[in-house]
Amino acid sequence: NAGVMQNPRHLVRRRGQEARLRCSPMKGHSHVYWYRQLPEEGLKFMVYLQKENIIDESGMPKERFSAEFPKEGPSILRIQQVVRGDSAAYFCASSPERGPSYEQYFGPGTRLTVT
Amino acid sequence: GESVGLHLPTLSVQEGDNSIINCAYSNSASDYFIWYKQESGKGPQFIIDIRSNMDKRQGQRVTVLLNKTVKHLSLQIAATQPGDSAVYFCAENPNDYKLSFGAGTTVTVRA
């Protein structure tokens, strides 16, 4: 059973460009969570999604950031007009069908560098 | 507000010795407290959790202690091995799904 998959693993963008980060949850998981980790810090919750629904986006910046989890395909975290402060590791996690849960399985992360 | 923090950013331990990693928290409403291990270039990996109504839980080579009186959480690793070298995060679960992570302790195992 493959774990949570994220791609790309590393992404370099110039200031002003768009970054698209993809996450495929574990098989059978329908709950996806995105976290951001700045250097030397712990992970910070950004958003929780179920298929076709955003449940909680309280940790997501109000501008430039958006997330989706379509009926088919991976979850996408999109950052428009990236700035240097967006440089971080972005982790996706998923949890099983039985419901939202703190029992989350994390992917390897996407490391975004904005130049 | 919630705050989860670790007492020491780094810990160096001799191989074979026991490790103790500490964490302080401020949100008394959390139902669960969890320890994660993060190796370089990887995502956090679940180690062990403890429910707020417990004070001790043991796993394989690991023990988590919860002291709600002083809002303190610790992770004990028995007979530390080189593969235990990683960053360890405590996290609390203030609602059904949200995890609040501390800043992490980097554990280095000396041969």
Interface residues (C-beta under 8 A of the other chain):
Chain A: V4 H31 Y33 Y35 E40 E41 G42 L43 K44 F45 Y48 D56 F91 A93 S95 G99 P100 S101 Y102 E103 Q104 Y105 F106 G107 P108 G109
Chain B: V4 Y32 I34 G41 K42 G43 P44 Q45 F46 D49 F89 A91 N93 D96 Y97 K98 L99 S100 F101 G102 A103 G104
